[in-house]
């Protein structure tokens, strides 16, 4: 069985490595967040286990010597935390710079003030707000369900009409076989399935694993809907990898592009990505996995199609919302999440904001003298715009970053796991896998191990912060890249994370308080550390 699982793991990763190239970035302007390097993953899994096990064993020896925080910290109950998720999810979306996003910012600031945080501030960040208003794809009398590709070009009110042309996954050799100039390109963007259980069990590439229900078996895996191997984003035409299907179509003169979410675990087409904040010239639409089968057949026949994408781009502003709980010292524990969301965003990231609020509520109930360190809480902006809020905070508040002992980023916690049944999402009855991307700091690794021992959580694993690249695929990435702070980045990645199915029913209410207790326990250890 182990040999079979290892073979499957190698096959998946080899396939993955063949699809993707290392993305190109200008480090001073952009860093990937939930767009990770598959090459780094492959390298880390098979060349890093010895180093990771060595660090894990060293940290285990430190655990008994870690101090306990002697004051009891009481977190809110699950119902209260869930009510905060409902509170921020009062609008259909919270897209960066929109009135809906600004409503959420004010709501978070009100909660911070209600809990007694000092210096509650909304730092403005200018941006261009891209808003799609109409989109459609027709082939003759047939309308193919579709959704816009974020930040792509407009067609004009009449749309564009041209023959469809199919290019597979859009490798250079695929484009060389056909003429795409003046046509509408149809391409497949594979959604990868990672055999996570085999990765963890067979390579040992983790710092700590909490799995009391034995959910993470050798056959356990997850869909990486946030990681698109041939459309990584975070690049302009000049910077894009040679195999980027979008930019190849543009360079070769296509009029528009339709991207099929191949292998996506439902027929959803509401994929909100890549969310890099880069405006792109070629109009693009997402097509669901099963609708894509029909479209592919039509494209292979060279059928004539009409594609429409209209909207507007206008100046806007979004805000980082933050506040302080002063402690007995100026050393900082920085606790963050992000407030923006592409759709209702109950999990992404209503759940993360609610967990930040849970910590702010809990620690505010202690007097300042009982808090050995200062807590700074940030609910940042523009995660869905290249994480500009996290980058702006780290740059504009360098004095805070220099005093930061550890960054604790909380995202998507309490998410339910789903699978595909009858071409739709169905709950599995299990929690989504939670990952704590953890810095290579022995005390940080040991604190995570201690926290998961004292208050275990189901299907929760601590991985090296740089397993997938220089920074983790989370909102913590920009704080780390800008300021180099030690970090614990808590995050889940359920399949519905970036689509319209991220609704309130995807939150496992009963798990919210236990998660908050584990988070508070780890923060307590850092409070007690000299």
C-alpha positions in Angstrom: 0.0 0.0 0.0 2.8 2.4 0.9 4.6 1.7 -2.4 1.4 2.4 -4.3 0.8 5.7 -2.5 4.4 6.8 -3.0 4.1 6.0 -6.7 0.9 8.0 -6.9 2.5 10.9 -5.1 5.5 10.9 -7.4 3.3 10.7 -10.4 1.1 13.7 -9.3 4.1 15.8 -8.5 5.9 14.9 -11.8 2.8 15.8 -13.7 2.6 19.1 -11.7 6.2 19.9 -12.4 5.7 19.3 -16.1 2.9 21.8 -16.2 4.3 24.7 -14.4 7.4 26.8 -14.4 8.8 29.0 -11.7 6.9 32.3 -11.9 8.8 35.5 -12.3 8.3 38.4 -9.9 9.7 41.8 -9.1 10.3 41.2 -5.4 10.1 44.9 -4.6 6.5 45.2 -6.0 4.8 41.9 -5.8 5.0 38.5 -4.1 2.7 35.5 -4.6 0.2 34.8 -1.8 -2.0 31.8 -2.6 -0.1 31.1 -5.7 2.7 28.8 -4.7 5.7 27.3 -6.5 5.2 23.7 -7.5 8.9 23.3 -8.1 9.6 24.3 -4.5 7.1 21.7 -3.3 8.6 18.9 -5.3 12.1 19.8 -4.1 11.0 20.3 -0.5 9.2 16.9 -0.3 12.2 14.9 -1.4 15.2 16.8 -0.4 14.0 18.4 2.8 12.6 15.6 5.1 15.9 15.0 6.9 16.3 18.7 7.8 12.6 19.0 8.8 12.8 15.9 11.0 16.0 17.3 12.6 14.3 20.6 13.4 11.2 18.7 14.7 13.3 16.6 17.1 15.1 19.6 18.3 11.9 21.5 19.0 10.4 18.5 20.8 13.3 18.7 23.3 12.4 22.4 23.9 8.7 21.8 24.6 9.1 20.8 28.3 11.1 23.9 29.0 8.6 26.3 27.5 6.9 28.4 30.2 3.2 28.3 30.9 1.1 31.4 30.9 -0.3 31.4 34.4 -3.3 33.6 33.9 -6.5 32.0 32.6 -7.5 33.4 29.2 -11.2 32.8 28.4 -12.2 32.8 24.8 -15.7 33.5 23.5 -18.1 30.6 22.9 -18.7 29.2 19.4 -22.0 31.0 19.0 -20.4 34.4 19.7 -17.6 33.8 17.2 -20.1 32.6 14.6 -22.2 35.8 15.1 -19.1 37.8 14.1 -18.8 35.7 10.9 -22.5 36.6 10.3 -21.7 40.2 11.1 -19.0 40.7 8.5 -21.0 38.7 5.9 -23.8 41.2 5.6 -23.1 41.9 1.9 -22.9 39.6 -1.1 -19.1 40.2 -1.4 -16.3 42.4 0.1 -14.2 43.0 -3.1 -11.3 45.4 -2.5 -12.2 49.1 -2.7 -16.0 48.6 -3.1 -18.6 50.1 -0.8 -19.3 46.5 0.5 -15.6 46.2 1.5 -15.7 49.6 3.2 -18.8 48.6 5.2 -16.9 45.6 6.5 -13.9 47.8 7.5 -16.1 50.0 9.6 -17.8 47.0 11.2 -14.4 45.6 12.2 -13.3 48.9 13.6 -16.4 49.1 15.7 -15.7 45.7 17.2 -12.1 46.7 18.0 -13.4 49.9 19.8 -16.1 47.8 21.5 -13.4 45.5 23.0 -11.4 48.5 24.2 -8.4 48.4 21.8 -6.4 51.6 21.6 -5.3 53.5 18.6 -7.9 51.9 16.3 -6.9 53.1 12.9 -8.0 52.8 9.3 -5.0 53.2 7.0 -6.1 54.1 3.4 -4.6 52.3 0.4 -5.4 53.5 -3.1 -6.2 51.0 -5.9 -8.0 50.6 -9.2 -11.4 48.9 -8.7 -12.2 46.6 -11.6 -15.9 45.7 -11.8 -17.4 43.4 -14.3 -21.0 44.2 -15.2 -22.0 41.9 -18.1 -20.4 38.7 -19.4 -21.6 35.8 -21.6 -20.4 33.2 -24.0 -22.7 32.0 -26.9 -22.0 29.4 -29.5 -24.9 29.7 -32.0 -28.1 29.6 -30.0 -26.4 27.9 -27.1 -25.2 29.9 -24.1 -22.4 28.3 -22.2 -22.4 29.2 -18.4 -19.4 31.3 -17.6 -17.8 33.7 -15.1 -15.3 36.5 -15.7 -11.6 36.1 -15.3 -10.7 38.8 -12.8 -9.0 42.0 -14.1 -9.0 41.1 -17.8 -9.9 43.3 -20.7 -13.3 44.5 -21.9 -14.8 43.5 -25.3 -17.0 46.6 -25.8 -20.8 46.5 -25.9 -21.0 44.3 -29.0 -18.6 41.7 -27.7 -16.3 39.8 -30.0 -17.3 37.1 -32.5 -14.8 34.6 -33.9 -14.1 30.9 -34.4 -13.1 28.9 -31.3 -9.7 27.2 -31.2 -8.7 24.6 -28.7 -5.1 24.6 -27.4 -5.2 21.9 -24.6 -3.3 23.2 -21.5 -1.6 25.8 -23.6 2.0 24.6 -23.7 4.1 26.2 -26.4 3.9 23.1 -28.5 0.1 23.2 -28.3 0.0 26.8 -29.6 2.4 25.9 -32.4 -0.1 23.4 -33.8 -2.9 25.9 -34.4 -3.5 29.5 -35.5 -5.0 31.5 -32.7 -4.7 35.0 -34.2 -8.2 36.6 -34.5 -9.9 33.7 -32.7 -11.3 32.9 -29.3 -8.9 30.5 -27.5 -10.3 27.6 -25.4 -7.8 26.1 -23.0 -7.8 23.9 -20.0 -6.5 25.0 -16.6 -6.0 21.8 -14.6 -7.0 21.7 -10.9 -4.5 19.5 -9.1 -5.3 16.9 -6.5 -2.5 16.5 -4.0 -2.2 13.2 -2.1 -1.6 15.1 1.2 -1.8 12.0 3.4 0.9 10.2 1.4 3.0 13.3 1.3 3.0 13.6 5.1 3.1 9.9 6.0 5.8 8.9 3.6 8.1 11.9 3.6 7.7 13.1 7.2 8.0 16.6 6.0 6.1 18.2 8.9 6.9 19.8 12.2 3.8 18.6 14.1 0.7 16.6 13.3 -2.6 16.7 15.3 -5.0 14.1 14.0 -7.0 12.6 16.9 -9.7 11.3 14.6 -7.2 9.7 12.2 -8.6 11.6 9.3 -5.2 12.0 7.5 -4.7 8.5 6.1 -2.4 7.5 3.3 -5.2 8.0 0.8 -6.2 11.4 2.1 -5.9 14.3 -0.3 -7.1 17.7 -1.3 -7.8 19.8 -4.4 -5.5 22.8 -4.9 -8.0 25.1 -6.4 -5.9 28.1 -5.5 -2.8 26.9 -7.4 -3.2 27.1 -11.2 -0.2 25.5 -12.8 -0.5 27.2 -16.2 -2.0 30.6 -15.2 -0.1 31.5 -12.0 -0.8 35.2 -12.1 1.5 37.8 -10.4 3.1 38.7 -13.7 2.8 41.1 -16.6 3.4 40.1 -20.2 7.1 40.8 -19.8 7.4 38.8 -16.6 5.1 35.8 -17.3 6.5 32.3 -17.5 6.8 30.9 -21.1 4.0 28.4 -20.4 1.5 30.9 -19.1 -1.6 30.1 -21.2 -3.2 33.5 -20.9 -0.2 35.5 -22.0 0.7 33.1 -24.8 -2.8 33.6 -26.2 -2.4 37.4 -26.0 1.0 37.4 -27.5 -0.2 35.3 -30.5 -3.1 37.7 -31.3 -6.1 35.9 -29.8 -9.2 38.1 -29.4 -10.3 36.5 -26.1 -9.8 33.4 -24.0 -12.0 30.8 -22.3 -10.4 28.8 -19.5 -11.9 25.5 -18.5 -11.5 24.6 -14.8 -10.4 21.0 -15.7 -10.9 18.5 -12.9 -12.5 21.0 -10.5 -14.6 19.1 -8.0 -18.0 20.5 -9.2 -19.2 22.4 -12.2 -18.6 25.7 -10.5 -17.2 28.5 -12.8 -17.1 31.3 -10.2 -13.3 31.2 -9.7 -11.9 34.5 -8.4 -8.4 34.5 -9.6 -5.6 35.1 -10.2 -6.1 38.0 -7.7 -2.8 39.7 -8.2 -4.2 43.2 -8.9 -2.6 43.3 -12.3 -4.8 44.6 -15.1 -4.7 42.4 -18.2 -5.6 43.2 -21.8 -7.2 40.1 -23.1 -10.9 39.4 -22.2 -11.3 36.1 -20.4 -14.0 33.9 -19.0 -13.9 30.9 -16.7 -15.9 27.8 -17.7 -16.9 25.0 -15.3 -15.4 21.5 -15.6 -18.4 19.8 -17.1 -19.6 22.7 -19.2 -16.0 22.7 -20.4 -16.4 19.3 -22.0 -19.1 20.6 -24.3 -17.1 23.7 -25.1 -14.0 21.8 -25.9 -15.9 19.6 -28.4 -17.3 22.8 -30.1 -13.8 24.4 -30.2 -12.3 21.3 -31.8 -14.9 21.7 -34.5 -14.0 25.3 -35.0 -17.5 26.6 -34.1 -18.2 30.3 -34.2 -18.7 32.0 -30.8 -19.6 35.3 -29.4 -18.0 36.5 -26.1 -19.0 39.5 -24.1 -17.2 41.1 -21.1 -18.1 44.6 -20.1 -17.5 46.7 -17.0 -15.5 49.6 -15.6 -12.3 50.5 -13.9 -12.2 53.4 -11.5 -10.0 54.8 -8.7 -10.9 53.5 -5.2 -9.6 53.1 -1.7 -9.4 50.3 0.8 -8.2 50.3 4.4 -6.2 48.3 6.8 -8.0 48.2 10.2 -5.9 47.8 13.2 -5.7 48.4 17.0 -3.5 47.8 20.0 -3.8 46.1 23.4 -0.8 47.5 25.3 1.2 45.1 27.5 3.8 45.3 30.2 6.5 45.5 27.5 6.7 46.9 24.0 7.5 43.5 22.4 4.7 42.7 20.0 2.6 39.7 19.1 1.0 40.5 15.8 -2.4 38.8 15.0 -3.8 39.3 11.6 -6.3 38.3 8.9 -8.0 40.0 6.0 -11.4 41.5 5.6 -12.0 41.4 1.8 -13.7 38.5 0.0 -14.7 37.8 -3.6 -18.2 36.5 -2.6 -20.0 36.1 0.7 -16.8 34.8 2.1 -18.0 33.0 5.2 -14.8 30.9 5.3 -12.6 33.2 3.1 -12.2 35.2 5.3 -15.1 35.8 7.6 -13.9 32.9 9.7 -10.4 34.3 9.9 -11.6 37.8 10.9 -13.8 36.2 13.6 -10.9 34.3 15.1 -8.9 37.6 15.2 -11.8 39.2 17.0 -12.0 36.2 19.4 -8.4 36.8 20.4 -8.9 40.6 20.7 -12.0 39.9 22.9 -10.2 37.3 25.1 -7.0 39.2 25.7 -8.8 42.5 26.3 -10.4 41.0 29.4 -7.0 40.9 31.1 -5.6 44.0 32.6 -2.5 45.5 30.9 -0.2 44.4 33.7 -1.3 40.7 33.1 -0.3 41.0 29.4 3.6 40.6 29.4 3.7 41.6 25.7 1.8 44.1 23.5 -0.8 42.7 21.1 -1.4 44.4 17.8 -4.4 43.2 15.8 -4.6 43.9 12.0 -7.5 43.0 9.7 -5.8 44.0 6.5 -7.0 45.0 3.1 -6.6 43.9 -0.5 -5.7 40.2 0.0 -7.6 39.8 -3.3 -5.4 42.5 -4.8 -2.0 41.0 -4.4 -2.1 41.3 -0.6 -1.4 45.0 -0.8 -2.8 45.6 2.7 -0.3 43.3 4.4 2.6 44.8 2.4 1.5 48.3 3.2 1.2 47.7 6.9 4.7 46.0 7.0 6.2 49.0 5.1 4.3 51.8 6.9 4.7 50.4 10.4 8.3 49.2 10.4 8.7 50.2 14.1 5.9 47.7 15.0 7.4 45.0 12.7 10.8 45.5 14.4 9.3 44.8 17.8 7.3 41.8 16.6 8.3 38.5 18.3 5.9 36.5 16.2 3.2 36.9 13.6 0.1 34.8 14.0 -2.1 34.9 10.8 -5.6 33.3 11.0 -7.4 32.4 7.8 -10.4 30.2 6.9 -10.5 28.4 10.3 -13.4 26.1 11.0 -14.0 25.2 7.4 -15.9 22.1 6.4 -14.4 19.7 4.0 -16.3 18.9 0.8 -16.1 16.4 -2.1 -17.8 16.1 -5.4 -21.1 14.1 -5.7 -23.2 14.2 -8.8 -21.2 17.1 -10.2 -21.8 19.3 -7.0 -20.2 19.9 -3.7 -21.2 17.6 -0.9 -20.0 17.8 2.7 -17.8 14.9 3.9 -18.7 15.3 7.6 -15.0 16.1 8.3 -13.1 19.4 8.8 -11.0 20.7 6.1 -7.3 20.1 6.6 -5.7 23.0 8.6 -2.1 23.9 8.0 0.1 26.0 10.3 3.0 27.3 8.1 5.7 27.6 10.8 9.0 29.5 10.7 12.3 27.7 11.2 12.6 29.2 14.7 13.0 26.4 17.4 10.9 28.2 19.9 8.1 28.9 17.3 8.1 25.2 16.2 8.1 24.1 19.9 5.3 26.4 20.8 3.1 25.0 17.9 3.9 21.5 19.0 3.1 22.3 22.6 -0.2 24.0 21.7 -1.3 21.0 19.6 -0.4 18.6 22.4 -2.3 20.5 25.0 -5.4 21.3 22.9 -5.4 18.9 19.9 -7.3 19.9 16.8 -8.5 17.5 14.1 -6.6 17.2 10.8 -4.1 19.9 11.7 -0.4 19.9 10.5 2.5 22.3 11.0 4.6 22.6 7.9 7.8 24.7 7.2 6.9 28.2 6.3 8.9 27.9 3.1 7.8 24.5 1.9 6.0 25.9 -1.1 8.3 28.8 -1.8 10.1 31.7 -0.1 6.9 32.6 1.8 3.7 30.6 2.6 0.7 30.6 0.3 -1.3 32.9 2.7 -1.8 36.5 3.7 1.2 36.2 6.0 3.5 36.2 2.9 3.8 39.9 2.6 4.6 40.5 6.3 7.3 37.9 6.1 8.8 39.1 2.8 8.7 42.7 3.8 9.8 42.4 7.5 11.3 38.9 7.9 9.3 38.2 11.1 8.9 34.7 12.6 5.4 33.4 11.8 2.7 30.9 12.4 0.3 31.1 9.5 -3.0 29.1 10.1 -4.9 28.4 7.0 -7.3 25.9 5.3 -7.9 25.4 1.6 -11.2 23.7 0.9 -12.2 23.3 -2.7 -14.9 26.1 -2.5 -12.5 28.7 -1.2 -12.5 31.0 -4.2 -16.0 30.6 -5.5 -19.6 31.6 -4.8 -20.2 28.4 -2.7 -18.3 29.8 0.2 -21.4 30.4 2.3 -22.3 30.4 6.0 -23.2 26.7 5.9 -19.6 25.8 5.2 -18.5 26.9 8.7 -18.5 24.2 11.4 -19.8 26.3 14.3 -19.0 23.8 17.0 -15.2 23.9 16.2 -14.9 27.7 16.5 -14.3 27.9 20.3 -11.8 24.9 20.3 -9.8 26.6 17.6 -9.8 29.9 19.5 -8.6 28.1 22.6 -5.7 26.5 20.8 -4.7 29.9 19.3 -4.9 31.5 22.7 -2.8 28.8 24.2 0.0 29.4 21.7 -0.2 33.2 22.1 0.0 32.5 25.9 3.2 30.7 25.5 4.7 33.6 23.6 3.4 35.9 26.3 5.3 33.9 28.9 8.6 33.5 26.9 11.3 35.9 28.1 
